[in-house]
């Protein structure tokens, strides 16, 4: 494949011109291999990166330059189909998720990101994202999760994908280790807190609308 040669950029252009998926899975796999075995896989990688206009710097080594190139390619089109390619490879490896990738995934489709983490049994990350998503709907770091608004008494309730969280809880409940039990309880506590807040906000919302549309009385 073209992506395995120096002309990685040509692979992306070829995919775009033929309406094919960008070859991000192969590029991600190459970055992971380089990070895990830098001395064995770095031969020729410097030329590959230079060919794809990733300049050498004193601050960045070969591994960092490879991940920077991947980041640039993803940021050109951070759609879920592209993000899913990269995240799937990382979860399958497994390999630590880059912060820039999590930032893009949270903003593009947090529910799908949580489902993918569950699919690959990365329940710790699934819980982290679930709690963050619930917090965003409650008004904490709302924009980071691609939300236009949060829970407010003067606005309709914001949708929360409870089915996604239920799947995470189900997998955690099937495990017996202490870490899984703690994660389960953390997510349960956050969900219960949100339900209590939702109940209060709903009551306030209904009260505001009853007052707003109440008929005027003559005195």
HELIX and SHEET records of a PDB file:
HELIX    1   1 UNK A    2  UNK A    4  5                                   3    
HELIX    2   2 UNK A    8  UNK A   17  1                                  10    
HELIX    3   3 UNK A   24  UNK A   36  1                                  13    
HELIX    4   4 UNK A   38  UNK A   41  1                                   4    
HELIX    5   5 UNK A   45  UNK A   51  1                                   7    
HELIX    6   6 UNK A   62  UNK A   76  1                                  15    
HELIX    7   7 UNK A   80  UNK A   93  1                                  14    
HELIX    8   8 UNK A   99  UNK A  119  1                                  21    
HELIX    9   9 UNK A  123  UNK A  137  1                                  15    
HELIX   10  10 UNK A  142  UNK A  145  5                                   4    
HELIX   11  11 UNK A  162  UNK A  173  1                                  12    
HELIX   12  12 UNK A  178  UNK A  212  1                                  35    
END                                                                             
